[in-house]
């Protein structure tokens, strides 16, 4: 199982260009229009070049997020889980 580490929580407009395609793909899958002001958490999957964005407007619950990550053979690190838990409660 790979570790999913929180890189940043930022607005969509501030997502680095190399990560932007992951955000756009996730938005398309969720049939969501991208709001440049929307907050997004960016997770990096260790030993890969994969990033998983988590939109914080109407976010999934932490349990749902962890189930989704498990399907991708990934698990949140302890520190990342703690920070995301606080961010998802806002």
TAKAVEN-V439925 format. One record per backbone hydrogen bond with DSSP energy under -0.5 kcal/mol. CO is the residue of the C=O (numbers start at 1). NH is the residue of the N-H. E is the energy in kcal/mol with one decimal. If there is no record, write none. Layout:
co;nh;e
CO;NH;E
CO;NH;E
This chain:
co;nh;e
2;75;-2.4
3;5;-0.6
3;46;-2.8
4;77;-2.1
5;44;-3.1
8;42;-3.0
10;40;-3.3
11;14;-2.0
12;15;-1.7
16;19;-1.8
16;20;-1.6
17;21;-0.6
19;22;-1.2
19;23;-1.3
20;24;-2.6
21;25;-2.4
22;26;-2.3
23;27;-2.3
24;28;-2.1
25;29;-2.5
26;30;-2.2
27;32;-2.9
28;31;-1.1
34;36;-0.6
35;38;-1.8
36;13;-2.3
38;12;-2.2
39;56;-2.4
40;10;-2.5
41;43;-0.6
41;54;-2.6
42;7;-3.6
42;8;-1.0
43;52;-2.7
44;5;-3.0
44;46;-0.6
45;48;-1.4
50;45;-2.3
51;53;-0.5
52;43;-2.3
54;41;-2.9
56;58;-0.7
56;59;-0.6
61;65;-2.4
62;66;-2.4
63;67;-2.1
64;68;-2.4
65;69;-2.5
66;70;-2.2
67;71;-1.6
68;72;-0.7
69;72;-1.1
69;74;-2.1
70;73;-1.8
73;2;-3.1
75;4;-3.0
77;81;-2.6
78;82;-2.2
79;83;-2.1
80;84;-2.6
81;85;-2.5
82;86;-1.6
83;87;-2.2
84;88;-2.8
85;89;-0.9
86;90;-0.7
87;90;-0.7
